[in-house]
């Protein structure tokens, strides 16, 4: 194909014209940018936007000696997706811990006074759950 976008074009554009570079990355690698968490298309879109913003705002760490731009980009997308999933997991654990804390405060002092003394232990144990 004569008009196929090359990785060299993308890398040159990342050095000179970030807007053009992002357009080239989307044109060539949109399949990789959308690869992800099928259960949550919003998460996939968030990851895609985060990767593009990072490409636009900072110097990419891509090294052609270590592999293709495609494989590097796929790794960046995977790592961003894992970061997002970790954040979601932490948020869920905090929600569970807060729910447990609220239940302990509502129930423990009145019906189970001995449990109120262990409130911090319960919150800590719930927060440590995977």
N, C-alpha and C positions, 0 to 999 in steps of 0.2 A: 504494500500500500504506500502510495507516494506521500499522502498527507498525514501519515501516522505520527502521533506525538511521541517524541523520544524522551528518555529520562534526562539526556543531556540538555534538551530544551527546557525541561522543568527546572533542573539545577541552575542553569544560567539565569532563568527568570527569577528564581528565588534570590539571586544575588543582585538583580537589577530592577525588577518590577514585580513586587509581591502580588499585586492584583492579577497580573497575567499568570503568574505561577499558580495561584489558587485556582484560576479558571482551567488551566492545563491539568492540574491534579484531578479536579472534578471530572473533566472530560475523559481522562484516561483511566482513573482509578475509582470511579464512583461505586463500583461493585464492592471494592474493599472497604470504602468508607461506610457503606451501609451494611456490611457484614456484621452480624452480632446477635443480640439478644432478641430472638424472634417473639418471645412472650410479651415484650415491651417495646413497641416501635418508637415510643417517646425517648426511651433510654438510648436506643440506637441513634436517633437524631441528635440527642445531646452529645453523645460521644463524637459523632461526625463533626459537629460544630466546634467542639473543643479541640479536636485534632487540627482542623483548618485554622482556627485561631492561633494555635501554637505554631503552625507552619508560617503563618502571616507575621506573627509578632516576634519570633526569635529565630536564630540561626539553627537550621536543622543539624542533627548530629549524624547524618547519613555519611557513611564511608564506603565508597564504591569497592574498595578492596575486600570488604566483608560480605558483600552480596549485592543483590539487585535492589533498586529503589522500591520495587513492588514488595519484596519480602520485608524490607525495613519499615515501610508504611503499614503493612499488615501487623507487624509487631507493635508499632506505636498505637494502632487502633485497639489491638488486644489489651495492651497495658492500660490505656485510658478506660476501656470497658471494665477491666478488673478494678480499677480505682473507683469508678462509679458504683460498682456492685458492693465494694467494701464500705463506701460511704452509706449506701442504703442499708446494709447490714447493721452498721453502727447505729444508724437512726432507728431502726426497728428495735434493737436491743435497748436503746434509751427509752423508747416508748413502752416496751414491756416492763422495764425497771420502774418507770414512773407509774405505770398502772399498778404494779405490785405494791409500790410505795403508798399510793393512794388507798388501795384496799387495806393495807396494814394499818394505816392511820385511821381509817374509818371503822374497822372491825376490832383491831387488837386492843386498844385502850379500854373499851367498854366490856366486850365479851371475853377477851383473852388477855388480861393484863400482863401475863408472863411473856407473851409474844412481843409486846411493845419494846421490851429490852433488847430483843434480837432484830429489831427493825433494820439497823445498819448492816448486819450480817446478811439479811435477806436481799437487800438492795445490791450489796456487793456481789453476792453469789449470782443473782440474775444478770447483773452487768457483765460478769465474766463468761456467760454462756456464749457459745459460738454463733 
